[in-house]
Amino acid sequence: MLEPLADLERHATERPEAVAVVTPRREWTFGRLRTAVLAVSARLDSAGVASGDLVGVDLPTALEWIVDLALFRLAARSVSLRGVTDPSAVDLDALITEPGRRAAPAGLAVEVDELWIDSSLARGDDPPPVADFDGDDAIFRLILTSGTTGGVPKAAAYSVGALAYRSAEQHAHWTDGRPELTLIGLSTTGGFHAAVASLRLGVPYLAVDRITAETMRFAADRGIEVLCGSPAQVASAIHAADGAGIALPTLTEVRLAGAGPTAGLLQLIDDKLGVAVRGVYGSTEGGGISQRWFELGDDLSAAGVPLAGVELEIVDDAGMPVPPGTEGMVRYRTPGLVSGYLVGGEVVPFEHGRFTPGDRGTLTAGGELVLGGRDSEILNLGGVKIDPATIDEFALAFPGVIDAAAFALERVPGVSEVGLAVVTSAGCDLRELDRQLRARLVVGHPTAFWTVAEIPRTRLAKRMRGMLGEQFARLPR
């Protein structure tokens, strides 16, 4: 039996009245959750979902988690499509989605909402026997990613063995049993493991779908001690709580994933929350790789020492390890690494069992990883390389700038520029921002500015710079 199912069975037997899943408006005890999973698995089995099928799920978080567990019971492979803009990396056998919503093509479509779940409980269908996955190498879930693949959608193949390893080790850097609000959804590896850990540890999984004042009031009422999300998500949560006058008196830690903090975010956390900040460096493919604690004034490029079990190295363009202090490409191996990418129905493993996420960096003599930007994001202007993240951070520190993203732009064929998209409050002086950026960057300063309603981001809130470049290249000069 897959580990999360065994954990659910254990808690449902020993403490059925304890809360397992809770939303701002509803909750399921462990006993009720087990009953729901059995009922949903019976109904999906009747609908034609079979062992080995690849099933896309596009549902609100709490319902998605119930359906995921039911699919695991059927030994069907799941892939979350919530928030996914391009599902082309997978060819689905079935799709489970909200009524009237179709996120991707599939031979079988099942429309699910809370009424469907409740009616499944009332039907009383006998659930089929548990269909187990075949060994540690079996793929039980696909996780769509483009953040580490240069914007190209790929499906990371997650094995039963990798799940077992990550579940056993993640308490050291991820969910550890304290009351926690995770803003990252189930379509990400971090969000998925927050839910998995809730079953392993027997604590409530707080399932939310948006960052609003209602969400933050819910978090306060639940007495959260940890707030987890990407830097952009955490900033949105702080502003939502502050704008509604909501305090988080029990909070002791903010945990960041997907990207490191900016100086401005650390200041915001210090001003509004006054709690410790932990950053976890990792990827969909490898899980958590390193962690560190941040304080005001720290070097924000330092990502900490590798976690136990992680073999991390810096390599040159030929794939050969370089000595400490020499910059190169980050590469690592861990027992929790996914099996590879699904290509044409087959899993293609990573070369030599090591993953290269596209980050540049160095290792200090003491073994700490210091990041130097993403290779796929570095802007090359006539041989001069610019890290757009440095422009983002400078812009974010400018009065009136709420969000920002620098990107490569080619409005005239063959002529590369740097563009800057900004979200601003009323009265922001972009001419002064332009003047300061030109003074700071003799080469590589932005030559085109646009104000936008929002910066396009991935599910982990990483800036979609390529999309911005394509959009604004079409605009008239």
C-alpha positions as CSV (number, residue, x, y, z in Angstrom):
1,M,0.0,0.0,0.0
2,L,1.4,3.4,-0.9
3,E,2.7,5.2,2.1
4,P,0.1,8.1,2.3
5,L,-2.7,5.5,2.2
6,A,-1.1,3.5,5.0
7,D,-0.8,6.6,7.1
8,L,-4.4,7.5,6.5
9,E,-5.5,4.0,7.5
10,R,-3.4,4.2,10.7
11,H,-4.8,7.5,11.9
12,A,-8.4,6.7,10.8
13,T,-8.2,3.6,13.0
14,E,-6.4,5.0,16.0
15,R,-7.9,8.6,16.1
16,P,-10.8,8.8,13.7
17,E,-12.2,12.1,15.2
18,A,-8.9,14.1,14.8
19,V,-9.0,16.7,12.0
20,A,-7.2,15.6,8.8
21,V,-8.1,18.3,6.2
22,V,-9.5,21.7,6.9
23,T,-10.5,24.6,4.7
24,P,-11.8,28.1,5.7
25,R,-15.3,26.6,5.4
26,R,-15.2,22.8,5.9
27,E,-13.2,20.0,7.6
28,W,-12.7,16.3,7.3
29,T,-11.6,14.1,10.2
30,F,-9.3,11.2,9.5
31,G,-12.3,8.8,9.7
32,R,-14.3,10.9,7.4
33,L,-11.4,11.3,5.0
34,R,-10.9,7.6,4.8
35,T,-14.6,7.1,4.1
36,A,-14.5,9.7,1.4
37,V,-11.4,8.2,-0.3
38,L,-13.1,4.8,-0.3
39,A,-16.3,6.2,-1.8
40,V,-14.5,8.2,-4.4
41,S,-12.3,5.3,-5.4
42,A,-15.4,3.1,-5.9
43,R,-17.1,5.7,-8.1
44,L,-14.0,6.4,-10.2
45,D,-13.6,2.7,-10.7
46,S,-17.2,2.5,-11.9
47,A,-16.5,5.4,-14.2
48,G,-13.7,3.4,-15.9
49,V,-10.5,4.7,-14.2
50,A,-8.1,1.8,-14.1
51,S,-4.7,0.8,-12.7
52,G,-1.9,2.4,-14.7
53,D,-4.1,5.1,-16.2
54,L,-2.6,8.7,-16.3
55,V,-5.3,10.9,-14.7
56,G,-5.2,14.7,-14.7
57,V,-6.8,16.4,-11.7
58,D,-7.9,20.0,-11.8
59,L,-9.9,20.7,-8.6
60,P,-9.8,23.0,-5.6
61,T,-7.1,21.8,-3.2
62,A,-9.2,19.9,-0.6
63,L,-11.1,18.0,-3.2
64,E,-8.0,17.4,-5.3
65,W,-6.3,15.8,-2.2
66,I,-9.3,13.4,-1.7
67,V,-9.3,12.5,-5.4
68,D,-5.5,12.0,-5.4
69,L,-5.7,9.5,-2.5
70,A,-8.5,7.7,-4.3
71,L,-6.4,7.4,-7.4
72,F,-3.5,6.1,-5.4
73,R,-5.8,3.4,-4.1
74,L,-6.6,2.4,-7.7
75,A,-2.9,2.5,-8.6
76,A,-3.7,5.1,-11.2
77,R,-1.0,7.7,-11.9
78,S,-2.0,11.2,-11.1
79,V,-0.9,14.6,-12.4
80,S,-2.2,17.9,-11.0
81,L,-3.3,20.5,-13.6
82,R,-4.3,23.2,-11.1
83,G,-2.8,26.4,-12.3
84,V,-0.9,24.7,-15.2
85,T,-1.1,26.9,-18.3
86,D,0.4,24.3,-20.7
87,P,-0.4,20.6,-20.1
88,S,1.1,19.5,-23.4
89,A,3.8,17.4,-21.8
90,V,1.2,14.7,-20.8
91,D,-1.2,12.5,-22.8
92,L,-4.1,11.8,-20.4
93,D,-6.2,8.7,-20.1
94,A,-8.7,10.5,-17.9
95,L,-9.4,14.0,-16.6
96,I,-11.1,14.9,-13.3
97,T,-12.2,18.5,-13.2
98,E,-14.8,20.9,-12.0
99,P,-18.2,21.1,-13.8
100,G,-17.9,23.1,-17.0
101,R,-14.1,23.2,-16.9
102,R,-11.8,21.4,-19.3
103,A,-8.1,21.9,-18.7
104,A,-6.8,19.3,-21.1
105,P,-8.1,16.7,-23.6
106,A,-8.7,13.2,-22.4
107,G,-10.7,10.1,-23.4
108,L,-12.6,10.0,-20.1
109,A,-13.8,13.1,-18.3
110,V,-15.3,13.1,-14.8
111,E,-16.8,16.3,-13.4
112,V,-16.4,16.6,-9.6
113,D,-17.5,19.1,-7.0
114,E,-18.4,18.9,-3.3
115,L,-21.8,17.6,-4.1
116,W,-20.3,14.8,-6.2
117,I,-18.1,13.8,-3.3
118,D,-21.0,13.9,-0.9
119,S,-23.2,11.9,-3.2
120,S,-20.4,9.3,-3.6
121,L,-20.6,8.9,0.2
122,A,-24.3,8.4,0.0
123,R,-24.2,5.8,-2.8
124,G,-22.6,3.1,-0.6
125,D,-20.7,1.5,-3.5
126,D,-18.3,-1.2,-2.5
127,P,-14.7,0.0,-3.1
128,P,-12.5,-2.2,-5.2
129,P,-9.5,-3.9,-3.5
130,V,-6.4,-1.8,-3.1
131,A,-4.3,-2.0,-6.3
132,D,-0.7,-1.5,-5.3
133,F,2.0,0.0,-7.4
134,D,4.6,-2.4,-8.6
135,G,7.8,-1.8,-6.6
136,D,9.9,1.2,-5.7
137,D,10.6,2.1,-9.3
138,A,7.0,2.4,-10.2
139,I,5.8,5.9,-11.2
140,F,2.8,6.9,-9.2
141,R,2.7,10.7,-10.0
142,L,3.8,13.1,-12.7
143,I,4.7,16.7,-11.7
144,L,4.6,19.3,-14.5
145,T,7.5,21.7,-14.5
146,S,9.0,24.4,-16.7
147,G,10.9,26.4,-14.1
148,T,14.0,24.3,-14.4
149,T,13.7,23.4,-18.1
150,G,14.0,26.8,-19.7
151,G,10.3,27.4,-19.9
152,V,9.6,24.1,-21.8
153,P,6.9,22.1,-20.2
154,K,8.0,18.7,-19.0
155,A,6.6,15.9,-16.8
156,A,8.8,14.8,-14.0
157,A,8.2,11.1,-13.2
158,Y,8.0,10.6,-9.4
159,S,8.6,7.1,-8.2
160,V,7.4,5.2,-5.1
161,G,10.9,4.9,-3.8
162,A,11.6,8.7,-4.2
163,L,8.4,9.4,-2.3
164,A,9.5,7.2,0.6
165,Y,12.9,8.8,0.8
166,R,11.6,12.4,0.7
167,S,8.9,11.6,3.2
168,A,11.4,10.2,5.7
169,E,13.8,13.1,5.4
170,Q,11.7,16.2,4.8
171,H,11.0,17.0,8.4
172,A,14.5,18.4,8.6
173,H,13.8,21.2,6.2
174,W,10.1,21.1,5.3
175,T,6.8,20.3,7.1
176,D,7.6,19.0,10.6
177,G,4.2,18.8,12.4
178,R,3.8,22.3,13.6
179,P,0.6,24.1,12.6
180,E,1.4,25.4,9.1
181,L,-0.2,27.2,6.2
182,T,1.3,26.2,2.9
183,L,0.4,28.6,0.1
184,I,2.0,26.3,-2.6
185,G,-0.5,24.1,-4.3
186,L,-0.6,20.3,-4.9
187,S,0.6,20.8,-8.4
188,T,4.1,21.5,-7.0
189,T,6.4,19.1,-5.2
190,G,6.5,21.3,-2.1
191,G,2.7,21.6,-1.8
192,F,2.2,17.9,-2.5
193,H,4.7,17.0,0.3
194,A,3.0,19.3,2.7
195,A,-0.2,17.2,2.3
196,V,1.8,13.9,2.4
197,A,3.5,15.0,5.6
198,S,0.1,15.9,7.2
199,L,-0.9,12.3,6.9
200,R,2.4,10.9,8.1
201,L,2.5,13.2,11.1
202,G,-1.3,13.0,11.8
203,V,-1.8,16.8,11.8
204,P,-4.4,18.9,10.0
205,Y,-3.6,19.8,6.4
206,L,-4.8,23.4,5.8
207,A,-6.1,23.4,2.2
208,V,-6.4,26.9,0.6
209,D,-6.8,28.0,-2.9
210,R,-6.2,31.8,-2.8
211,I,-4.5,34.4,-0.8
212,T,-7.1,36.7,0.7
213,A,-8.0,38.3,4.0
214,E,-10.4,35.3,4.6
215,T,-7.4,32.9,4.1
216,M,-5.2,34.9,6.5
217,R,-8.1,35.0,9.1
218,F,-8.4,31.3,8.8
219,A,-4.6,30.9,9.3
220,A,-4.8,33.1,12.5
221,D,-7.8,31.1,13.8
222,R,-5.9,27.8,13.3
223,G,-2.9,29.2,15.2
224,I,-0.3,28.7,12.5
225,E,3.3,28.7,13.5
226,V,4.8,28.4,10.0
227,L,3.8,30.3,6.8
228,C,5.2,28.7,3.7
229,G,5.3,29.9,0.1
230,S,7.2,31.5,-2.6
231,P,8.6,35.0,-1.9
232,A,5.7,36.6,-4.0
233,Q,3.1,34.5,-2.2
234,V,4.4,35.3,1.2
235,A,4.5,39.0,0.4
236,S,0.9,38.8,-0.9
237,A,-0.1,37.0,2.4
238,I,1.5,39.7,4.5
239,H,-0.2,42.5,2.6
240,A,-3.6,40.7,2.8
241,A,-3.3,40.2,6.6
242,D,-2.0,43.7,7.2
243,G,-4.7,45.3,5.1
244,A,-7.4,43.6,7.0
245,G,-5.8,44.2,10.4
246,I,-5.2,40.5,11.0
247,A,-2.4,39.5,13.4
248,L,-0.6,36.1,13.4
249,P,0.4,35.9,17.1
250,T,1.5,32.3,17.0
251,L,3.7,32.6,13.9
252,T,7.4,31.8,14.5
253,E,8.7,31.1,11.1
254,V,8.4,32.0,7.4
255,R,9.7,29.3,5.0
256,L,10.5,30.3,1.5
257,A,10.6,28.0,-1.6
258,G,10.9,28.5,-5.3
259,A,13.3,31.5,-5.0
260,G,15.4,33.3,-2.4
261,P,14.2,36.5,-0.6
262,T,14.9,40.0,-1.7
263,A,16.2,42.5,0.9
264,G,12.8,44.2,0.6
265,L,10.9,41.1,1.5
266,L,13.2,40.4,4.5
267,Q,12.5,43.9,5.7
268,L,8.7,43.4,5.2
269,I,8.8,40.2,7.2
270,D,10.8,41.9,9.9
271,D,8.5,44.9,10.0
272,K,5.1,43.1,9.9
273,L,5.8,39.7,11.4
274,G,9.1,39.8,13.3
275,V,9.8,36.1,12.8
276,A,12.7,33.9,11.6
277,V,13.0,33.3,7.8
278,R,14.2,30.0,6.4
279,G,15.0,29.5,2.7
280,V,14.9,26.1,1.0
281,Y,16.8,25.7,-2.2
282,G,15.6,22.9,-4.4
283,S,13.6,21.8,-7.4
284,T,10.7,19.8,-8.6
285,E,13.1,17.1,-9.8
286,G,15.3,16.9,-6.7
287,G,13.2,18.2,-3.8
288,G,15.0,20.1,-1.1
289,I,18.8,20.4,-1.7
290,S,20.0,22.9,0.9
291,Q,18.6,25.4,3.4
292,R,19.6,28.4,5.4
293,W,18.3,31.0,7.8
294,F,18.2,34.7,6.6
295,E,18.7,37.9,8.6
296,L,18.6,41.5,7.5
297,G,21.9,42.4,5.7
298,D,22.8,38.8,4.8
299,D,24.4,37.8,1.5
300,L,21.2,36.7,-0.2
301,S,23.0,34.6,-2.8
302,A,24.2,32.1,-0.2
303,A,21.9,29.0,-0.2
304,G,23.4,27.0,2.6
305,V,25.2,23.6,2.8
306,P,23.6,20.6,1.1
307,L,21.2,18.5,3.1
308,A,22.1,15.0,4.3
309,G,22.1,12.5,1.4
310,V,22.6,15.2,-1.3
311,E,25.7,15.0,-3.5
312,L,26.2,18.5,-4.9
313,E,28.9,19.7,-7.2
314,I,29.8,22.6,-9.5
315,V,30.8,21.6,-13.0
316,D,32.2,23.4,-16.1
317,D,30.7,23.4,-19.6
318,A,32.2,19.9,-20.2
319,G,30.5,18.5,-17.1
320,M,33.8,18.2,-15.1
321,P,33.8,19.2,-11.4
322,V,35.6,22.5,-10.6
323,P,37.4,23.4,-7.4
324,P,35.8,25.5,-4.6
325,G,35.5,29.2,-5.4
326,T,35.1,28.5,-9.2
327,E,31.8,29.3,-10.8
328,G,30.0,26.8,-12.9
329,M,26.8,24.9,-13.3
330,V,25.1,23.4,-10.2
331,R,24.6,19.6,-10.4
332,Y,23.3,17.2,-7.8
333,R,22.1,13.7,-7.0
334,T,19.9,12.5,-4.2
335,P,17.9,9.4,-3.4
336,G,14.8,11.5,-3.7
337,L,15.5,12.5,-7.3
338,V,12.7,11.8,-9.7
339,S,13.3,9.0,-12.3
340,G,13.5,11.4,-15.2
341,Y,11.1,13.1,-17.7
342,L,8.2,11.3,-19.4
343,V,8.8,11.6,-23.1
344,G,6.6,9.8,-25.6
345,G,5.2,7.5,-22.9
346,E,8.7,6.4,-21.7
347,V,10.7,7.8,-18.8
348,V,14.0,9.2,-19.9
349,P,16.4,9.2,-17.0
350,F,18.9,12.1,-16.2
351,E,22.4,11.5,-17.5
352,H,24.5,9.6,-14.9
353,G,21.6,9.9,-12.5
354,R,22.4,13.6,-11.8
355,F,20.2,16.6,-12.4
356,T,21.4,20.0,-13.6
357,P,18.7,22.6,-12.7
358,G,20.2,25.5,-14.8
359,D,21.6,27.4,-11.9
360,R,25.1,28.8,-11.8
361,G,27.0,29.0,-8.6
362,T,30.1,28.2,-6.5
363,L,30.9,26.1,-3.5
364,T,32.9,27.7,-0.7
365,A,35.8,25.9,1.0
366,G,33.3,25.1,3.8
367,G,30.9,23.5,1.3
368,E,28.2,26.2,1.2
369,L,26.4,26.8,-2.1
370,V,26.5,30.4,-3.4
371,L,24.2,30.9,-6.3
372,G,25.1,33.2,-9.2
373,G,21.8,33.3,-11.2
374,R,20.0,31.0,-13.6
375,D,21.9,30.2,-16.8
376,S,18.6,30.3,-18.8
377,E,17.8,33.8,-17.5
378,I,21.2,35.5,-17.9
379,L,20.8,38.3,-20.5
380,N,23.7,38.4,-23.0
381,L,24.0,41.9,-24.5
382,G,26.9,41.9,-27.0
383,G,28.9,39.7,-24.8
384,V,28.1,41.4,-21.6
385,K,26.1,39.1,-19.3
386,I,23.4,40.6,-17.0
387,D,21.5,38.9,-14.3
388,P,18.0,40.2,-14.5
389,A,17.4,39.4,-10.8
390,T,19.7,42.3,-9.9
391,I,17.6,44.7,-11.9
392,D,14.4,43.3,-10.3
393,E,15.7,43.9,-6.8
394,F,16.9,47.4,-7.5
395,A,13.4,48.3,-9.0
396,L,11.6,46.7,-6.1
397,A,13.5,48.9,-3.7
398,F,12.3,52.1,-5.6
399,P,9.4,54.0,-4.0
400,G,6.1,53.1,-5.6
401,V,7.2,49.8,-7.3
402,I,5.1,46.9,-6.2
403,D,6.4,44.2,-8.5
404,A,9.0,44.1,-11.3
405,A,10.6,41.8,-13.9
406,A,13.5,42.5,-16.2
407,F,13.6,40.6,-19.5
408,A,15.4,40.3,-22.8
409,L,13.8,42.2,-25.6
410,E,14.4,42.4,-29.4
411,R,12.1,45.0,-31.0
412,V,14.6,45.4,-33.9
413,P,15.8,42.1,-35.4
414,G,19.3,41.5,-34.2
415,V,19.3,44.3,-31.6
416,S,19.1,43.0,-28.0
417,E,17.7,45.3,-25.2
418,V,16.6,45.0,-21.6
419,G,13.0,45.7,-20.9
420,L,11.5,46.3,-17.5
421,A,7.9,45.6,-16.6
422,V,6.6,47.1,-13.4
423,V,3.5,47.1,-11.2
424,T,3.3,50.5,-9.5
425,S,1.2,52.5,-7.2
426,A,-0.1,56.0,-8.1
427,G,2.6,58.6,-8.5
428,C,5.6,56.3,-9.0
429,D,8.2,58.3,-10.9
430,L,9.5,55.9,-13.6
431,R,11.7,58.7,-15.1
432,E,13.6,58.8,-11.8
433,L,13.8,55.0,-11.7
434,D,15.2,55.1,-15.3
435,R,17.8,57.7,-14.3
436,Q,18.9,55.7,-11.2
437,L,19.2,52.5,-13.2
438,R,21.3,54.1,-15.9
439,A,23.6,55.5,-13.2
440,R,23.9,52.1,-11.6
441,L,24.3,50.0,-14.8
442,V,26.5,51.5,-17.5
443,V,25.8,48.5,-19.7
444,G,22.6,46.5,-19.4
445,H,20.2,49.1,-18.0
446,P,16.6,48.8,-19.2
447,T,15.9,50.8,-22.3
448,A,12.1,50.1,-22.3
449,F,9.7,50.4,-19.5
450,W,6.1,49.2,-19.2
451,T,3.6,49.4,-16.5
452,V,1.4,46.3,-16.2
453,A,-1.4,45.1,-14.0
454,E,0.6,42.1,-12.9
455,I,3.8,40.2,-13.6
456,P,3.1,36.8,-15.2
457,R,4.4,34.0,-13.0
458,T,4.6,30.3,-12.8
459,R,2.8,28.2,-10.0
460,L,5.8,28.8,-7.8
461,A,5.6,32.5,-8.6
462,K,8.8,32.6,-10.7
463,R,8.8,35.4,-13.2
464,M,7.9,34.4,-16.8
465,R,10.5,36.6,-18.5
466,G,10.2,34.9,-21.9
467,M,6.5,35.6,-22.0
468,L,7.1,39.3,-21.3
469,G,9.8,39.5,-24.0
470,E,7.4,38.0,-26.5
471,Q,4.5,40.2,-25.5
472,F,6.3,43.5,-25.6
473,A,8.3,42.8,-28.7
474,R,5.0,43.0,-30.6
475,L,4.1,46.5,-29.2
476,P,4.8,49.6,-31.3
477,R,7.9,51.6,-30.3
